[in-house]
């Protein structure tokens, strides 16, 4: 309560969520209402199954609708289609189940075998229907046992676009949207000039500006009405003024078409990796306060809702900067400009609707087409949100693959961004990354480099000197071992003699380590252990780690007890040699 205000009156009755299903046994119409306010009714009486089964499934369906498990109408619509398929299958059986308790293991196995579970649709039909039926406590245990059997997930058939194909899609979408943007920009400039009074009132230019103003405010132009009351083409006056009554001459001057909005959706996907629902419901991006006033660089804040993420992580914001023609923020600026008139039309009638993507349909639907807020919105002749079918139709007309939004999103998140867009990291890796051929091909070099590095690391940290029983007759003594081939060292050019540190003798195949060397090496190992506790980790890793690891390898080969015994045999000469070695007295 503010200091000047007063307490708000509490409601007289407690809040109750609207019931999705009536209480009577004959009530089989379920209404799914999302948190956005969109509602859809599902009449289970239309399913080809017994009335008792219809009511049982309606109860299970209603429970899902009210529990918040389904956050969009798209989810409930998908389950509804699968239940239709299940009902049709049962109807074809000799003895269809009358209710859930009548289901048998054989009947469910037959349903499972009738579906092509190697495809996404068949797999989803089985998994979704059995998940719904498990919610009924009357489901027989034998049926639950059959449902519990593992069903392998179908192999992912969808692939990311190849680089050349991806560039071609982006270029085609950019051409389509750019053409629409320039058309709308030109006519918007003309409209602004008319509104500023730049044209004489009785001139041709003034008449065109008046028509554009009418289009911007009403979304259409006055039309002729036939004798029987039917609406026909654009009124002749405006046909003469605009040069014709077709879409190109009328509303396309200020609004995107359905396919042009589909091309814009493709651009947003290829730039940001959005999925269709997130992009469809994205509010209008607002420029961050004070951005662009002095520097001309605008920063937009994108508000995203990702329902499939776990609780507390459904919402995300991204700051996108418009700092030039090739920047991601410029696409947002252009999208705002291209949809400005359409969004103004929607905002004037339904201010509560806030969507970036708004496009004009070919029809002229009434104002009361819908005023709900959801993922599928129509306001008069305007459609809101990303239309997947429109993007697919646009792609086919361009001679491109039809699943351009889904494959484009996968390309961005898997090949370019290389991070999950909406899924968890585990789902991103398991479902999207690992089956992708481009990722598998790129991983070959990475794996090879990793193996090579691992081999090199092993060579550096594993004792390569040979263990012998006694000092060799032919050889030269070093500070840590004896050398049998001083002239051919693996660390220096041939013929130059070995100039490597004595610490590398344990990494040299020319070195021979006899029992006489064990005490000295045990002393070196103990000294390096002490050194590890006083130097910083970076210095230890760079200068001493490999030598210590090789001595650790030797200690494991000889055994801990022998190593302790050798450490007790260290002479004063051994101590002096090791001290000189560590202090750099043997360095040339």
C-alpha positions in Angstrom: 0.0 0.0 0.0 1.4 3.4 -0.9 1.3 6.3 1.5 -1.4 8.2 -0.4 -3.4 5.1 -1.4 -5.8 2.8 0.4 -6.0 -0.9 0.8 -7.5 -2.8 -2.1 -10.7 -4.6 -1.4 -10.3 -8.4 -1.2 -12.6 -10.5 -3.4 -15.7 -11.7 -1.7 -15.3 -15.3 -3.0 -12.1 -17.3 -3.1 -10.5 -17.8 -6.5 -11.2 -21.1 -8.3 -9.5 -22.2 -11.5 -12.1 -22.7 -14.2 -13.1 -26.4 -14.4 -11.8 -28.2 -17.5 -14.5 -30.8 -17.3 -18.0 -31.0 -15.8 -19.0 -33.3 -12.9 -21.6 -35.4 -14.7 -20.8 -38.8 -16.3 -22.1 -37.4 -19.7 -19.8 -34.4 -19.6 -17.0 -35.3 -22.1 -16.1 -31.8 -23.4 -12.7 -30.7 -22.0 -11.6 -27.1 -22.2 -7.9 -26.4 -22.2 -7.0 -22.8 -21.1 -3.4 -21.7 -21.2 -2.0 -19.0 -19.0 -2.0 -16.7 -22.0 -5.8 -17.0 -22.0 -6.2 -19.1 -25.1 -8.9 -21.7 -24.9 -9.7 -24.7 -27.0 -12.5 -27.3 -26.5 -12.1 -31.0 -27.1 -15.2 -33.1 -27.5 -14.4 -36.7 -26.4 -17.8 -37.7 -27.7 -16.3 -37.6 -31.2 -13.8 -40.3 -30.4 -14.7 -43.7 -31.9 -15.0 -45.6 -28.7 -17.4 -46.6 -26.0 -19.0 -43.8 -23.8 -17.3 -45.1 -20.6 -13.9 -45.0 -22.3 -14.7 -41.5 -23.6 -15.4 -40.3 -20.1 -12.4 -41.9 -18.6 -10.0 -40.4 -21.2 -11.8 -37.0 -20.8 -11.0 -37.1 -17.0 -7.4 -38.0 -17.6 -7.1 -35.3 -20.3 -8.7 -32.7 -18.1 -6.3 -33.5 -15.3 -3.4 -32.7 -17.6 -5.0 -29.5 -18.8 -5.4 -28.2 -15.2 -2.1 -29.4 -13.8 0.0 -27.1 -15.9 1.8 -30.0 -17.7 0.7 -28.7 -21.0 1.7 -25.0 -21.4 0.4 -24.5 -24.9 -2.6 -25.5 -27.1 -0.1 -27.1 -29.4 0.6 -29.7 -26.8 -3.0 -30.6 -26.1 -3.8 -30.6 -29.8 -1.1 -33.1 -30.4 -2.3 -35.5 -27.7 -5.9 -35.1 -29.0 -4.8 -36.3 -32.5 -3.0 -39.3 -31.0 -6.1 -40.3 -29.0 -8.1 -40.1 -32.3 -5.6 -42.6 -33.8 -5.9 -44.8 -30.7 -9.7 -44.7 -30.8 -9.7 -45.6 -34.5 -7.4 -48.6 -33.8 -9.7 -49.9 -31.0 -12.8 -49.5 -33.2 -11.2 -51.8 -35.8 -10.8 -54.6 -33.2 -13.3 -57.5 -32.7 -13.9 -56.6 -29.1 -13.0 -53.0 -28.4 -12.4 -52.1 -24.7 -15.5 -50.6 -23.0 -13.4 -48.8 -20.4 -9.8 -48.6 -19.0 -10.1 -51.7 -16.8 -11.0 -53.8 -19.9 -7.7 -53.2 -21.5 -5.5 -56.3 -21.9 -1.7 -56.7 -22.4 -2.4 -58.3 -25.8 -4.5 -55.4 -26.9 -1.9 -52.8 -25.9 0.9 -54.9 -27.6 -1.2 -54.9 -30.8 -1.5 -51.1 -30.6 2.2 -50.8 -30.1 3.1 -53.1 -33.0 0.6 -51.3 -35.3 2.6 -48.1 -35.0 5.8 -47.4 -36.9 7.9 -46.5 -33.8 10.9 -45.8 -36.0 9.2 -42.6 -36.9 8.6 -39.6 -34.6 4.9 -39.8 -35.1 4.5 -43.5 -34.3 6.8 -43.3 -31.3 4.9 -40.3 -30.0 1.6 -42.0 -30.4 2.6 -45.0 -28.3 4.5 -43.0 -25.6 1.9 -40.2 -25.2 -1.1 -42.5 -25.0 0.5 -44.9 -22.5 1.6 -42.0 -20.3 -1.9 -40.6 -20.2 -3.5 -44.0 -19.4 -1.0 -44.7 -16.6 -2.8 -41.9 -14.7 -5.8 -44.1 -14.2 -5.5 -46.3 -11.1 -7.8 -48.9 -12.7 -5.4 -49.7 -15.5 -4.6 -53.5 -15.1 -1.1 -54.4 -13.8 -0.4 -56.6 -16.8 -0.9 -53.7 -19.1 1.4 -51.5 -17.0 4.1 -54.2 -17.3 3.8 -54.2 -21.1 3.9 -50.4 -21.1 7.1 -50.5 -19.0 9.0 -52.3 -21.7 11.7 -50.1 -23.2 10.8 -48.5 -26.6 13.9 -47.3 -28.5 13.7 -43.7 -29.6 13.6 -43.2 -33.4 16.8 -42.2 -35.1 16.9 -38.5 -35.9 16.4 -38.1 -39.6 16.5 -34.3 -39.6 20.0 -32.9 -40.5 21.4 -29.4 -40.2 21.9 -27.5 -43.4 25.2 -27.7 -45.2 27.2 -24.4 -45.2 26.4 -23.5 -48.8 22.8 -24.5 -48.4 22.5 -22.4 -45.2 24.0 -19.4 -47.0 21.5 -19.9 -49.9 18.6 -19.9 -47.5 19.7 -16.8 -45.7 20.2 -15.0 -49.0 16.8 -16.0 -50.3 15.1 -14.9 -47.1 17.0 -11.6 -47.0 15.9 -10.9 -50.6 12.3 -11.5 -49.9 12.2 -9.5 -46.7 14.4 -6.7 -48.0 12.0 -6.2 -51.0 9.1 -6.0 -48.6 10.9 -3.6 -46.3 11.8 -1.2 -49.1 8.3 -1.2 -50.3 6.9 -0.4 -46.9 9.6 2.1 -46.2 8.8 4.0 -49.4 5.1 4.1 -48.8 5.6 5.0 -45.1 7.7 8.0 -46.2 4.9 9.0 -48.6 2.3 8.6 -45.8 4.4 10.7 -43.3 4.7 13.5 -45.9 0.9 13.5 -46.4 0.3 13.7 -42.6 2.8 16.6 -42.5 0.8 18.5 -45.1 3.4 18.4 -47.8 0.9 17.8 -50.6 -1.8 20.1 -52.0 -5.3 18.9 -51.0 -6.7 18.3 -54.5 -3.6 16.8 -56.0 -3.0 13.2 -57.0 -0.3 12.9 -54.4 -2.8 14.0 -51.7 -5.3 11.4 -52.8 -2.6 8.7 -52.6 -1.6 9.8 -49.1 -5.3 9.8 -48.0 -5.6 6.2 -49.2 -2.4 5.2 -47.4 -3.7 6.8 -44.2 -7.0 4.9 -44.5 -5.0 1.6 -45.0 -2.9 2.3 -42.0 -5.9 3.0 -39.7 -8.3 0.4 -40.9 -6.1 -2.3 -42.6 -8.1 -2.0 -45.8 -9.8 0.3 -48.2 -13.6 0.8 -48.7 -15.1 -1.8 -51.0 -18.0 -2.0 -53.4 -21.2 -3.7 -52.2 -23.3 -5.7 -54.7 -27.1 -5.5 -54.8 -27.4 -8.7 -52.7 -25.2 -7.1 -50.0 -22.0 -9.0 -50.8 -18.7 -7.2 -50.5 -16.7 -7.0 -53.7 -13.5 -5.3 -54.9 -12.0 -2.0 -53.8 -14.1 1.1 -54.5 -13.4 2.5 -58.0 -12.1 5.8 -56.6 -9.2 4.2 -54.8 -8.5 1.9 -57.8 -8.0 5.0 -59.9 -5.9 6.7 -57.3 -3.6 3.7 -56.6 -3.4 2.4 -60.1 -5.3 -0.8 -59.4 -7.2 -2.8 -56.8 -4.9 -5.8 -56.4 -2.9 -6.5 -53.2 0.2 -5.0 -54.8 -1.7 -1.7 -55.3 -3.5 -1.7 -51.9 -2.6 -3.1 -48.5 0.8 -4.6 -49.5 2.1 -1.0 -49.6 2.1 -0.9 -45.8 1.9 -4.5 -44.5 3.9 -7.7 -44.8 2.2 -10.6 -46.5 2.0 -14.1 -44.9 4.9 -15.4 -46.9 7.1 -12.3 -46.4 6.5 -12.7 -42.6 7.5 -16.3 -43.1 10.8 -15.2 -44.7 11.3 -12.8 -41.8 10.8 -15.7 -39.4 13.5 -17.7 -41.3 15.9 -14.8 -40.9 15.2 -14.6 -37.1 15.8 -18.3 -36.8 19.0 -18.3 -38.8 20.3 -15.4 -36.8 19.2 -16.3 -33.2 18.3 -20.0 -33.3 14.7 -19.4 -32.0 12.1 -22.1 -32.2 8.7 -21.3 -33.7 6.8 -21.0 -30.4 9.4 -18.8 -28.7 9.6 -16.6 -31.8 5.9 -16.5 -32.3 5.2 -15.3 -28.7 8.2 -12.9 -28.5 7.0 -9.4 -27.4 8.0 -6.3 -29.3 11.7 -5.7 -28.5 12.2 -2.3 -26.8 15.4 -0.3 -27.1 17.3 0.0 -23.8 16.9 3.5 -22.4 19.5 6.0 -23.5 20.8 3.7 -26.2 21.2 5.3 -29.6 20.7 8.9 -28.5 24.3 10.0 -28.9 26.2 7.2 -30.6 23.5 6.0 -32.9 23.9 2.5 -31.7 20.7 1.0 -30.4 20.5 -1.9 -27.9 17.3 -4.0 -28.0 16.2 -6.2 -25.1 14.6 -9.4 -26.3 12.3 -11.1 -23.8 12.0 -14.9 -24.5 9.8 -17.5 -22.8 11.1 -21.1 -23.0 8.5 -23.4 -21.5 10.4 -26.6 -21.7 13.1 -25.4 -19.3 12.7 -26.4 -15.7 11.0 -24.2 -13.2 12.7 -20.9 -12.5 14.3 -20.8 -16.0 11.4 -20.3 -18.3 12.2 -16.7 -19.0 15.4 -15.2 -20.6 16.4 -11.8 -21.9 19.0 -11.1 -24.5 20.5 -7.7 -25.4 21.0 -7.3 -29.1 23.0 -4.4 -30.5 22.3 -2.6 -33.8 25.7 -1.3 -34.7 25.6 -1.6 -38.5 24.1 -3.2 -41.6 25.5 -6.7 -40.8 24.7 -6.8 -37.1 22.0 -8.9 -35.5 20.4 -5.8 -34.1 19.8 -4.3 -37.6 17.5 -7.2 -38.3 15.5 -6.3 -35.2 15.4 -2.7 -36.4 14.2 -3.7 -39.8 11.6 -6.1 -38.4 10.2 -3.3 -36.2 10.0 -0.9 -39.2 8.3 -3.5 -41.5 5.6 -4.4 -38.9 5.1 -0.9 -37.5 1.7 -0.2 -39.2 0.3 -3.7 -38.5 1.4 -3.6 -34.9 -0.2 -0.1 -34.5 -3.5 -1.5 -35.9 -3.5 -4.4 -33.4 -2.4 -2.2 -30.4 -5.3 0.2 -31.2 -7.8 -2.5 -30.9 -6.3 -4.9 -28.3 -3.5 -3.1 -26.3 -2.9 -6.3 -24.2 -1.5 -8.1 -27.2 2.2 -7.6 -27.6 3.8 -9.5 -30.5 6.6 -8.6 -32.9 5.5 -10.6 -35.9 2.3 -9.2 -37.4 1.3 -9.8 -41.0 -1.7 -9.1 -43.3 -3.7 -12.1 -44.6 -5.3 -12.1 -48.1 -8.8 -12.3 -46.6 -10.8 -9.5 -44.9 -12.1 -11.1 -41.7 -14.3 -9.3 -39.3 -12.9 -7.3 -36.4 -14.2 -9.9 -33.9 -12.2 -12.7 -35.4 -10.5 -13.2 -32.1 -9.3 -11.1 -29.2 -7.6 -13.8 -27.1 -3.9 -13.8 -26.2 -2.3 -17.1 -27.2 0.0 -18.7 -29.6 -2.5 -18.5 -32.5 -4.0 -15.0 -32.8 -6.1 -13.3 -35.4 -7.1 -9.7 -35.2 -9.3 -8.7 -38.1 -7.4 -9.4 -41.3 -4.0 -9.6 -39.4 -2.3 -12.7 -38.2 0.2 -12.6 -35.3 3.2 -14.9 -34.7 5.4 -17.2 -36.6 3.5 -19.2 -39.2 5.4 -22.5 -39.7 3.3 -23.4 -42.7 3.9 -20.0 -44.3 7.7 -20.5 -43.9 7.5 -23.9 -45.4 5.4 -22.6 -48.3 7.8 -19.8 -48.9 10.7 -22.2 -48.9 9.0 -24.5 -51.5 8.4 -21.5 -53.7 12.1 -20.7 -53.5 13.0 -24.3 -54.4 14.4 -24.8 -50.8 13.7 -27.6 -48.3 10.3 -27.2 -46.6 11.3 -27.8 -42.9 13.4 -24.6 -43.1 12.6 -23.4 -39.5 13.4 -26.6 -37.7 16.5 -27.4 -39.7 17.6 -23.8 -39.6 17.3 -23.7 -35.8 19.3 -26.9 -35.5 22.0 -25.5 -37.8 22.4 -22.4 -35.7 22.4 -24.1 -32.3 24.4 -27.2 -33.2 26.9 -25.9 -35.9 27.2 -22.2 -35.2 26.3 -21.3 -31.7 27.1 -24.8 -30.3 25.0 -24.4 -27.3 21.4 -25.3 -26.4 18.7 -22.8 -27.4 15.7 -24.2 -25.4 16.7 -27.7 -24.3 18.8 -28.8 -21.4 22.5 -29.5 -22.1 21.9 -33.2 -22.0 19.1 -33.2 -24.5 21.1 -30.8 -26.7 24.0 -33.2 -26.8 22.1 -36.5 -27.0 19.3 -35.5 -29.4 20.8 -32.8 -31.5 24.6 -32.8 -31.5 25.7 -36.4 -31.4 23.5 -37.6 -34.4 24.5 -34.7 -36.6 26.8 -35.8 -39.5 28.6 -32.4 -39.6 29.4 -32.6 -35.9 30.6 -36.1 -36.4 32.8 -35.2 -39.3 34.2 -32.1 -37.5 34.9 -34.3 -34.4 37.3 -36.6 -36.3 40.1 -34.0 -36.3 39.3 -33.0 -32.7 39.5 -36.6 -31.6 42.7 -37.3 -33.5 44.3 -34.2 -32.0 43.2 -35.3 -28.5 44.6 -38.8 -29.0 47.9 -37.4 -30.3 48.1 -35.0 -27.4 47.3 -37.9 -25.0 50.0 -40.0 -26.5 52.5 -37.1 -26.3 51.5 -36.5 -22.7 52.0 -40.2 -21.9 55.4 -40.1 -23.5 56.4 -37.1 -21.4 55.1 -38.6 -18.1 56.1 -42.3 -18.6 59.6 -43.6 -17.9 61.2 -44.3 -21.3 64.7 -45.1 -20.1 65.4 -48.8 -20.1 65.8 -50.6 -16.7 68.9 -52.8 -16.6 70.4 -55.1 -13.9 73.8 -53.6 -13.9 75.7 -50.6 -15.3 76.6 -51.0 -19.0 80.2 -51.5 -20.0 79.8 -49.0 -22.9 78.2 -45.8 -21.9 78.6 -42.4 -20.2 77.3 -41.6 -16.7 74.9 -38.7 -16.3 73.5 -37.1 -13.2 70.5 -39.4 -13.2 71.3 -42.5 -15.4 73.9 -43.7 -17.9 73.7 -42.9 -21.7 74.5 -45.5 -24.4 74.3 -43.2 -27.4 75.3 -39.6 -26.6 75.6 -38.6 -30.3 72.1 -39.5 -31.3 69.8 -37.8 -28.9 66.0 -37.5 -29.6 66.1 -34.0 -28.1 68.9 -32.5 -30.2 69.9 -32.6 -33.9 71.9 -35.6 -35.1 75.7 -35.4 -34.7 75.5 -32.4 -32.3 75.6 -34.5 -29.1 73.0 -34.4 -26.5 72.4 -31.0 -24.9 69.2 -31.8 -23.0 68.8 -31.4 -19.3 69.7 -34.4 -17.1 66.0 -34.3 -16.0 65.1 -35.6 -19.4 67.3 -38.7 -19.1 64.3 -40.6 -17.7 62.4 -39.6 -20.9 65.2 -40.8 -23.3 65.2 -44.3 -24.8 69.1 -44.1 -24.9 69.2 -43.9 -21.1 69.9 -47.0 -18.9 68.8 -47.1 -15.3 70.6 -49.6 -13.1 70.1 -50.3 -9.4 73.1 -48.1 -8.7 71.0 -45.2 -9.9 67.9 -45.9 -7.7 69.0 -44.0 -4.6 69.9 -40.9 -6.5 66.5 -41.0 -8.4 64.7 -41.6 -5.1 66.4 -38.5 -3.7 65.4 -36.5 -6.8 61.8 -37.7 -6.4 61.8 -36.6 -2.7 63.3 -33.2 -3.6 60.7 -32.6 -6.3 57.9 -33.5 -3.8 59.3 -30.8 -1.4 59.5 -28.4 -4.3 55.9 -28.9 -5.2 54.8 -27.5 -1.9 56.6 -24.2 -2.2 56.3 -23.2 -5.9 53.2 -21.8 -7.6 51.1 -24.4 -9.6 51.8 -22.8 -13.0 55.6 -23.0 -12.4 55.4 -26.6 -11.2 53.3 -27.7 -14.1 55.6 -26.0 -16.7 59.0 -26.9 -15.2 58.8 -30.0 -12.9 55.5 -31.9 -13.4 56.7 -34.2 -16.3 60.0 -35.1 -14.5 58.1 -35.9 -11.3 55.6 -38.0 -13.2 58.3 -40.2 -14.8 59.9 -40.8 -11.3 56.4 -41.7 -10.0 56.2 -44.2 -12.9 59.5 -45.7 -11.8 58.5 -45.8 -8.2 55.3 -47.8 -9.1 57.4 -50.2 -11.2 59.9 -50.9 -8.4 57.4 -50.9 -5.6 56.9 -48.7 -2.6 59.0 -50.8 -0.2 62.0 -51.0 -2.5 61.7 -47.3 -3.1 61.8 -46.6 0.6 64.9 -48.8 1.0 66.7 -47.0 -1.9 65.9 -43.7 -0.3 67.8 -44.8 2.8 70.9 -45.7 0.7 71.3 -42.1 -0.5 75.0 -41.0 -0.2 76.4 -37.6 0.3 77.5 -37.6 -3.4 74.0 -38.4 -4.5 72.7 -35.5 -2.4 75.3 -33.1 -3.9 74.5 -34.2 -7.5 70.8 -33.7 -7.0 71.2 -30.4 -5.3 73.5 -29.2 -8.2 71.0 -30.5 -10.8 68.0 -28.6 -9.2 70.0 -25.4 -8.7 71.0 -25.4 -12.4 74.7 -25.9 -11.9 74.8 -28.5 -14.7 73.1 -26.2 -17.2 75.4 -25.1 -20.0 
